[in-house]
Amino acid sequence: MKTDIERIWQHVEWIAAEPRYAESDRLEQCRAYCKRHLTESGWTVERRDFSAADQMLRSMNGINLVARRNPQTVASGSVFVLGAHIDSRENTPGADDNASAVAVLLEISRLLGEANNAALPHGVDLELVVFDLEEQGMLGGAFHAESCRQQNRSLIGMVSLEMLGYCSHEPGSQTLPEGLQGIYPDVGNFIAVVGNQISGDLIQHFADAFRLVDQLPCESLQVPDNGLPLPPTRLSDHSPFWDAGFPALMITDTSFMRNPHYHEPSDTPETLDRDFLHKVAEGVLNAVSNLKGQPGLRTM
């Protein structure tokens, strides 16, 4: 199986045609777009409505899309969640944040949907989630993580795809949080794999998969205490899963530490690096398609 950058790019351009902020008509159009493509790829998609308070304590209504290949079968074994948030801020079309990641998620769904059983993850109930209201404080991720916790699901891991398409080969293009300077490169041409204290095996699995992709540098980071000492590591839908006790990762181009268009009107498709995005998609596919029911990942 190989990812198709033309398909990925078409998704990026369609989703990032205009802002898709919380509770907007455009956001609903983008959800319908994702649901259509997931369904056409052979997945059964459920809309899960929720309400939650944002950082300003305003009540917000959101809808996550949850896709599974065989929802009639209650998984008795391992569950793995792969997700990306669809919403953007009001003032940005959000090509990198986060159309790039949703586009990769849709391409993964197509390839795994078309694959025969031998090519699918073994012994894993794979769940694809299009999260809502990430920009209001990871509310969609929090809703899904709490649902998994309440249902006592055997969740071996979760991965949040968060901004995957911005790359720079210029020295000094990568900034780093205090304490990490000199440990990681100052050139923004790598994909980052970030996990918490119980995600070591999951970090290794995904980092190894990315390093199989030719000319795709990969850097990994395992943070203690669910990332609380390093707040930028918590800025996606993986962090509620950390807080709920599950191993989880953020796969990212490092967001505002590299991309000057973050949360700006200039976050448009033409600022992204197609080749880099394609390589990242290949790495995600490598990792997900080679999951096992017990691939050394810690079952909660």
Helices and strands as residue ranges (DSSP letters): H 5-15, H 25-40, E 44-53, E 59-68, E 78-85, I 95-99, H 100-114, G 117-119, E 124-131, G 134-136, H 139-150, E 155-162, E 191-195, H 200-211, E 218-222, G 225-227, G 231-234, H 239-243, E 248-252, G 255-257, G 269-271, H 274-289
